[in-house]
Amino acid sequence: MTEQGVRWTADQVLALAPDAASRKAGGRLGTAGPWSEAGSGKESVWGLCKGSGSRPYQTVVDLIGPAYKCSCPSRKFPCKHALGLLLLWAGDDGSVLARTEPPDWAEQWLAGRRERAEDKRPDSSGGAADPEAARRRAERRAERVTAGAAELEQRLADLLRGGLAAAEQAGYGLWEETAARMVDAQAPGLAARVRELGAIPASGAGWPARLLEECALVHLLDQGWLRRDRLPEPLAATVRSRLGLPAPADGPPERDRWLVLAQYDTADTKLTTRRAWLYGAASHRTRLLLSYGAGGRPPELSLPVGLALDAELSAYPGAGQFRAALGERFAAPAPAGLRPPGVTTGEAVARYGTALREDPWLESVPAVLERVVPVPDGEQWQLADAAADSALPLTRAARSRPGLWRLLALSGGAPVTVFGECGHRGFTPLTAWPEGGGEAVPLC
């Protein structure tokens, strides 16, 4: 990243934008006109951007994070000024000068980030929290969760005894009240699943079958918790995770060059969740990073798709879990020069089936499909193997995204490599690569 040939591309920069408006506004600021004193060091970029006021905005980017700081009032990460600065730097037209040291205002923030990173490292001399108090808190929460699971079991039994048609007549209020009871029981995972149950009766034709399937999965999760002492520890850890009980990432730190495969956000009224998929060049493992933003703010962690991080990841407990925690980062993201190996559509489905044995509540698994062609199937779309008579349908969410048309344009009828999520609802493409080489193209 510090060499002239290691700068990010404009597409990689724009993929960091929290929304379409920021992407558009950042694109307008990616020229030299509004910038002054722009410079780049080994792991950072900075500059002054002229705004509407008398004083220019001070903008600095820590490329290792990447992380962003700007004196503008925007609550978005990165803001349009940070995106514009990165675009200017990515253009490599001499507007961003290579300098030895950043100015004082940028160095102060960068030094603060380094100090905080040092403080987060484990300190063997530090005192540990009171284990007895932690045990008592865990026991009290377990009692609440058990009471909530038993209550939910009774409500599911009442629903099935009265018939599924009653669910449509009762309306969403009954489900919301039940979800609130699960929140009181400190089981947010159960609360989220109950809310999903409440949306099914209004979801169109075939909803009774879907409701019955989801009720069965909720019942299975309830029973998993109520009989957790009989489960193997990896499966018990998965049950705790699905219920929303916190657990630290206890896997040993694994250093690798982690290729950023995809990044996208999902949001509700209270929380924005960012999912970033990574692939280890040496370990050949696929890992998932989750980060959150509350109150309408996007998460601060933002990774450039198509670049690789030299970093440590620690896995969370649970059978068949992909989630990991991002630890120490040793260098700024840089071009990887690699693609993960792909499989056929049939092999992707088989992998999902195998994963369900370890985690029955798993919605999807990450998969790289090699040499597939997007083709229409009536009013729907599917990814067909170029050399076999098999295909995977795209999910409803994928069919409604602009990324579908980007994928069609990239393919042009020729095979492409596609990374995405494969599950019981179909395949959701997230990133694609053209045949014969080329950079990753984000689809979300």
N, C-alpha and C positions, 0 to 999 in steps of 0.2 A: 504494500500500500504506500510505502514511502518512496518507491521508485517511480519514474515516469511511466513505465509500462504496466504498473500495477493499480492504476486508478480504476475506480468503479465506472460502470457504464451509466448512461442516463436512465435506462430502464431499471437498473438496480436501485438507483437513487429514488426514482418515482415510486417504486414498489414499497418504499418506506412510508409513503404518505398515509395519514390516518383516514382520509376520505377524498372523494373526487374533487371537492372544492379546493382543498389544500394542494392537491396535485396540479390543478390548473393554475392556482396563484403562485405556487413555487416555480412552475415552468416559466412564468413571466419574469421572475426574478433571477433566472439563470443566465443573465447576460452581465457584462462588465459595467453597464451604465450606472446602476444605483450603488455600486460597491466601491469601497476605498480601503486601503491598507489590508487587503486580503492576502493571507499567507497560509502556508502549510508546513508542519513539522513532521516528525517521525510518526506520530500517532494522533495528530489533531489538525483541524482546519479552523481558521477564524477570519473575521472581516467585519467591517462597518457598513451597514446598509442604510441608505437615505430613506427616511419615511416622511410622514406628513408633518412631523414636528421639527423643531430646530436642531435637535440632537439626533444623530444617527443611532440605529439599533446596533448594539454589540452582540454579535452572534459567534458562538464557538461550538465545535463538534468534537467530541472525543470519539475517535474512530474505532477504538478497541471495544467500546460498549456495544454498538454505538450509543452515545448519549448526547444530549443537546442542551444548550443554554442560550437564551436570547432575552434581551431586555425589553422586548415587545410584550404587550399584555395578553397575547394569545394563550389559551389553555390547551392547545393541541401540541402533541409530541410526535414527530418534529413539527415545528411551525413552518409557515411558508418561507420565512427567511433562512432557516436551517436547510430546507430543501433547495432553495435558490443558491445558497452558498455551495452546497455539495454538487449541484449541477454545474456551477461555474468551475469548480475544481475538477470535476469529471471531464469537462470539455478540453482541459489541458491546452489552452490557447495562450498561456503566459499571463493571464489575468490574476492567477493565484501564484504568488512567488514562493519559492522554497526558502524558508528562513530557519535559522538555528533555534531561536527561542520565540515563543509567543509573547505578545504584549502583557503588561502586568494584569490587566483586567481578565484576560483569558487564562493566564497562568495561575491566578488565584483560584479560579473554579476548578481547573484541572488538578492542581495540587490537593484541593479538598477532596476530590474524587479518589485520588490515590490514597490519601490518609484513611478515608472511610473503608476502602477496600482492604487495607491492612488491618483495620479494627475488626473486620468481619472474619478474619482468619482464626481458626481454633487456637486457643491459648491454654496449654496444659497446666499453667500455673494458676489459672482463674478458678474461682469457686463455682461449683455446680449448684443448680437450683435444688431446693429441698425435695428429695425423692419421695419422702413420705407424704408431703402435701400434694405432690403431683399424682401419687397413687390414689389418694382420697378423692381428688377432683375427677380422675378417670372413672372411679367407681360410681360416683354420684351421677356422672353423665351416662354411664352404661345403664344405670337403673332407669333414668328418664327415657333413654332410647328403647329399652325393653318394654316399658309401659306404652310408649307410642306405637311400637310394632304390634303389640297385642291388641291395641285399640283398632289399628288399621286392619288387622286380620278379621276382627269382628265386623267392621264396616264392609269389607269385601264379601264376607259371608252373607250379610244382609242384602247386598246388591244382587248376588247370584240367586239367593232364595226368592227375591221379589221379581226377578227377570230383568234382562238388560234393557228392555223397553222403558223401564222406570228411570233409567239413567238419562234418557233424552227428555223425559217430562220434568225431572227434578231441576234441570238447568245447571249452570256453572257454579252457582252460589254454594251448593252442597259440597262440591269438590274443593272450592277455595277455603271453606271453613275447615274441611278435613286437612288440607295442606297447612293451614295456620296451626292446627293441633300438632302436626309433625314438627313445625318450627319450634313450638313450645317444648317439644320432646327432644330438641337439639339433634334432630335427624334431618338436615337440609336435603340430603339425597332422596329421602322418602318424600319430602314435601315437593321437590321438583317432579318426581314421577307421578304424584297424585295430580298435580296441575296438568301434566300431559294427558292423564286419563280424562280429565274434565273437558279437554278440547276435542276428543275423539268423536263423541256423539254428533257433533256438527261438522264432521270432516267429509261428508259425502257418502256415496254408495259403498256398502260393505263395511260400514263402521262397526256393527256388532262383532264381527269376526276380529277386527283389529282391537276392539276394546277387550275382548276375551283373552287375546294373546298377551296384551300388556298387563291385564290383571294377573295372569299366570306368572309373569315375570316379577311383578311386585310381591305376589305371594311367595315366590321362591326366595326373594331377597329377605322378606320378613322371616321366613323359616330358617334361612341361613344365619341370621343374627340370633334368633331364639335358640338355635342348636349349634352355636359357633364352637362350643367346647368339643364337639364331635368332628369338626372339620380339620383337614390338614392346615398347617399354619399359613402357607401361601394363599390358599383359598379363603381362609378366615381373614387375612389381610385385605383381599379383594373385596370381601363383604363390607368390611369397615370402610374401605375407600368409597364404595358405592353408596353407603349411607351418609357419607360426608364427614366422617370422623377424621380429624387431622392426624397426620403421621409424618415424621420427618423423612427426608430422603436419606436412607441409611446404607445405600450401596456404596462400595468403595469408589473414590474418585477415579474416573477413567479419562485419561488424556488422549485426544485424537484430533485429527483435522476433520471437523464436523461440517459437512456440506449443508447449507440451508436449502432444503427442498421446497418449502412452501411456508407461507404465513398468511393468516386471515383472521378476521374478527367476527364474533357473534355477540349480539347485544340484547338485553331486555331493558326494562324501565330503570333498573338500579345498577346494573353491572355490565361492563364490556369485557368479554373474555377473548384473549388473543392466543391462537394456537400456532406454534412454529414447529415444523417437522425437520429433523436433522438426520443426516446419515454419516456414520463414521467411516472414513477412508480406510483405516486399518482394521477396526473391529467389525466392520460390515453390519453394525447394528443400526436400527432406526429408532430414534428417540423423539419424544414429544415434550416441548416446553410450554407451560401455561403461564400466562401473566394476566393481570386484571387491572381494570380502571373503573373507579366508582364515580357516581354522580355525573355521568355523561362524559367523563374524561377518558381518552384512550389510554391503554397501558403504555408505560414508558419504554419497556423493552421492545425494540424494533430491529429486526435483523434483515440484511439485504439478501434476497433470494438469488441463488446462483453463486454466492461467495462462500468461502469456508472459514470457520473459526478454529483457531488453535486454542482449545479450551478443555477444561475438565467438566464432566457431567457425572452426577450421582443419581442412581436409579431409586425410585420409590418402591416400597414393598408391595407385594401382591402377585398372584399368579397371572402370567401373560400380560403384565402391564408395560406400557411403552413410556410412561411419563418419567421424566428426570428433572433434576434441578441443575441450573447452570452455575458452575463454580468459577474458579479463577480463569481469566482469559489472558493469554500470553502474548497476543499480537492482534493487530487490527484485522478485520475480515479481508481476505484476499482471494483472487480468482483461484479456483480449485483445479481446473483442468481434468475433471473426472465426472462420470455419470454413474449412478448406482445401477447394478445389473437388473435386467427386467425379466418378467415371466409372461406366460400366456394368460388369457382371460380365465381359462379353466383352472390353471394353477393358482391364480389369485383367489378364486372362489373356494378352492380346496383349503387354502391357508386360512381363510376366514372361518371355515367350518372347524378346522383344527383348533383355532384360537377360542372358539366358543366352548370347547370342553373345559378350558381353564377359567373362562370368564363368561358365563351365560348371558350377562347383561351388556356385552360388548356390541356397540352399534356398528363398528367398522374397524378394519385394519388398514395400515398403510400398504400400498402396493405400487410397484412400477410396472406398467404394461409396455412390453417391447413390440415394436412393429404392429401398431394397431391403426385403423383408419376410422374416423368418425363418419357414420353413414346414417341416413334417415330410416326410421322404422314406423311408417304411418305418420302419426302426429308426434312421435317421439324420436329420440336419437339413441344410438348405441355405438360402442367401440368394438369393431370387428377385427379379429386376428387376420393379418394379411396372408398368412400361410396355413390357416386352419378354418374349419367350418364351425366357428364358435364366436360368441360376442357377449358383451356385458351392456345392459341398458344403463343409461344415465339417470341419475336421481332427478326428482322434480326440481330440487333446488338448483342443480347444475343446468337444467334446461332453461331456467329463467335468468341466468347470469350472462352478462356481456362476454365473459370468458369463453362461452361456447363458440361465439362467432370468431373470436381470436384463434381458437383451436382450429376451426374450419379453414381460416385463412392460412394458418401455418401449414396445415396438411395439404390443402389443395388437391385432395384425392390420393396423396401419397402416404405411406406409413410414417408414423411419428412415434416417439417414446413419450409416455404420459405417466406422471406421478399423481396419485390421488388416494382417496379413501374408498375401500370396497366393503360393502355391507349388504344387509338383507333388503335394503331399498334400492340397490344398484351401485353405480360407481360415480363418484364426484371428482372430476379432474381438477387439479390444482396448479400443476406446472407441466410444461411440455418442452421437448427438444426436437428440432428437425432431424430428419434422416441424414446421416453422413457427417454430423458435427454441427456445432453452433451453440449459441448461448441459451440458457434456460429462459423460457417465456412464461411469466406468471399469468395464471388464468383467473385469479380471484382478487 
